[in-house]
């Protein structure tokens, strides 16, 4: 049974970001610090996902996007990839009922159909079971890379232009925006990366154009409801000008 998240760090008058994205980094280092195998860090990371998704719902965040498996993660050792796939299976099977019960809508961004057929079926079923929900959005990035996302959009628009279906001069930012994997989500307000690294690692490059970026030293397995509340409180102190004064 889940416990109430600690959200005391968020002032009552704080501005809550509509859409938060998180680069969940540091599972391996967390395990190494404890002389544990990397899979132990990934297991602890799954528990952090549970804590943070519950906290985001409690805060009233409309959409939460989590970078679970990048298109570059295929370069990792085969054994570690197998561990990650096993944890993905476990998360869907164990947490789907809670998502349905809490009225969460699940979205997937990225080319997850490269995964094993049973995972694809699990993901498709999870998305279908939450499709009629009307509450917050939980987007999971699986086999996602922002450069590949943008290249695919460019190819599709070029094909439409060659076919005479779109005027090249009419292609603008709005047209690209509507073709993004995240088109159904609110604009990205806050991007968080854990573990002290300060880069986007090919995650939501277009979407992050005017997002607030927050890099924290906390390793992902240690990032919890209180850490999310602190991040939201920090977001509330930012002045967002969007290029203006």
Long-range contacts (C-beta under 8 A, 24 or more apart in sequence): 2-50, 2-54, 2-98, 4-58, 5-51, 5-54, 5-55, 5-58, 5-224, 5-225, 5-226, 5-228, 5-229, 6-224, 6-225, 6-226, 6-229, 7-55, 7-58, 7-59, 7-225, 7-226, 7-229, 8-226, 8-229, 9-226, 9-229, 9-230, 9-232, 9-233, 10-59, 10-229, 10-232, 10-233, 10-236, 11-233, 11-236, 14-232, 14-233, 14-236, 15-235, 15-236, 16-59, 16-60, 16-61, 16-232, 16-236, 17-61, 17-189, 17-190, 17-212, 17-232, 17-235, 18-61, 18-62, 18-63, 18-186, 18-187, 18-189, 19-61, 19-62, 19-63, 19-64, 19-65, 19-185, 19-186, 19-187, 19-188, 19-189, 19-190, 20-56, 20-61, 20-63, 20-64, 20-65, 20-189, 20-190, 20-191, 20-192, 20-228, 20-231, 20-232, 21-64, 21-65, 21-66, 21-67, 21-188, 21-190, 21-191, 21-192, 21-203, 21-204, 21-207, 21-208, 21-211, 22-52, 22-64, 22-65, 22-66, 22-67, 22-191, 22-192, 22-193, 22-194, 23-67, 23-191, 23-192, 23-193, 23-194, 23-197, 23-200, 23-201, 23-203, 24-48, 24-49, 24-66, 24-67, 24-68, 24-194, 24-220, 24-223, 25-193, 25-194, 25-195, 25-197, 25-219, 25-220, 26-194, 26-195, 26-196, 26-218, 26-219, 26-220, 26-221, 26-222, 27-219, 27-220, 27-221, 29-195, 29-219, 30-219, 30-220, 30-221, 30-222, 33-219, 38-80, 38-83, 39-80, 39-83, 41-221, 42-83, 42-84, 42-87, 43-87, 44-221, 45-220, 45-221, 46-87, 46-90, 46-91, 47-221, 48-220, 48-221, 48-222, 48-223, 48-224, 49-91, 50-95, 51-224, 51-225, 52-223, 52-224, 52-225, 52-228, 53-104, 53-138, 54-225, 55-224, 55-225, 55-228, 55-229, 56-136, 56-228, 57-102, 57-104, 57-135, 57-136, 58-225, 59-228, 59-229, 59-232, 61-136, 61-232, 62-136, 62-137, 62-186, 63-136, 63-137, 63-138, 63-139, 63-185, 63-186, 64-136, 64-137, 64-138, 64-139, 65-109, 65-139, 65-140, 65-141, 65-182, 65-185, 65-188, 65-204, 66-138, 66-139, 66-140, 66-141, 67-141, 67-144, 67-201, 67-203, 68-140, 68-141, 68-142, 69-110, 69-141, 69-142, 69-143, 69-144, 70-141, 70-143, 70-144, 70-145, 70-201, 70-202, 70-203, 71-110, 71-111, 71-143, 71-144, 71-145, 71-148, 71-202, 72-145, 72-201, 72-202, 73-143, 74-143, 85-115, 85-116, 85-119, 88-115, 88-119, 88-142, 89-118, 89-119, 89-122, 92-122, 92-123, 92-126, 93-122, 96-126, 96-129, 96-130, 99-126, 99-130, 99-133, 99-138, 100-129, 100-130, 100-133, 102-135, 103-133, 103-134, 103-135, 103-136, 104-130, 104-133, 104-135, 104-136, 104-137, 104-138, 105-130, 105-131, 105-133, 105-134, 105-135, 105-136, 105-137, 105-138, 106-130, 106-137, 106-138, 106-139, 106-140, 107-137, 107-138, 107-139, 107-140, 107-184, 107-185, 108-139, 108-140, 108-141, 108-142, 109-139, 109-140, 109-141, 109-142, 109-144, 109-149, 109-181, 109-182, 110-141, 110-142, 110-143, 110-144, 110-145, 110-149, 110-181, 111-142, 111-143, 111-144, 111-148, 112-142, 112-143, 114-143, 115-142, 115-143, 137-184, 137-185, 139-182, 139-185, 141-203, 144-181, 144-203, 145-202, 146-200, 146-202, 146-203, 146-204, 146-205, 146-206, 147-202, 147-205, 149-180, 149-181, 149-206, 150-176, 150-205, 150-206, 153-179, 153-180, 176-206, 177-206, 180-206, 180-207, 182-207, 189-235, 190-214, 190-231, 190-232, 190-235, 192-216, 192-231, 194-218, 194-219, 194-220, 194-223, 195-219, 195-220, 210-240, 210-242, 210-243, 212-238, 212-240
